[in-house]
Amino acid sequence: GVFHLRVDQYLEQLHLWGRAGYARRLGQRVPLELLRKGIVLCIPYNLCEEEFDKHHPAPAGLEARAQDEVRALRQQALENWLCRVMLPIFLWKAFGLYNLISRMPAPYGDHCKVDLDDIGDLWQKQERAAVSRFTEGAAPSIAICVRGGTRTFSTPAVHESLRDNVVRSLNA
C-alpha cells in the first residue's frame, strides 16, 4: 500500500495549533514534494498488516457487522496507526528528525490515507512514466551490486525490499 500524508493540511493544522515553527522546520528538513506523492512505509504490505494485527486485535462483536463495515473500520484503524506510529518513525530514521518528531503533534485521521493499489500496477505506472521522460532514446540503466550473506537473499521479501528501498530511492 502507498501511504499519503496530506502534507498541506497537516502543515496548516500545525499553524492552527500554534506550532508554526514545527511546520517551518519540517518543510526545511523534509522534501515535502516527495511526501505529497506518497511513500511506501511497509514492504511487503501484508507484513505491515500482520504487525498491526499483532498489536491491535479486532474488538469483540465485529462478527455481527457487515464485512464492508468491518473492512472500512480496519482500514481506518490501520491508516491511523501508520500515521501516528509508523510515519514518525520513518521521518526520524530517513531524515534524522528525532528531536523535531518527538515534540511535534502527530498527524491524524484526515491527514493520512493509504491506497491499497496493487504494488505491481504502481511499479508499471512508474516505469512507463520514467521511460516516457526519455523520448530521444532508450531509458537509462543502472547496475546495483549487493554484498552480503546468501542465507536470506533467496527470499522474495528481500528482493522486493531492495527494489523498493534502494532502486526506487535512486529513481532507477
Number of C-alpha atoms within 10 A of each C-alpha: 21 20 22 21 24 18 21 13 14 19 20 14 17 20 15 10 10 11 15 15 12 18 20 13 12 19 14 10 13 15 11 15 10 11 14 14 13 19 16 15 19 18 18 17 16 11 12 17 13 11 12 16 13 10 8 13 8 13 7 7 7 12 10 8 10 9 11 9 11 15 12 11 14 16 17 16 15 19 23 20 17 25 24 17 13 16 20 20 19 15 17 16 11 10 13 14 18 14 9 17 17 12 9 16 15 15 23 17 13 13 19 22 22 21 13 11 10 11 16 9 10 13 13 11 11 14 14 11 11 14 13 13 10 11 8 7 9 9 14 9 6 9 7 9 4 8 6 7 7 8 7 11 12 9 10 11 14 14 13 14 15 16 13 17 14 13 15 13 10 9 10 15
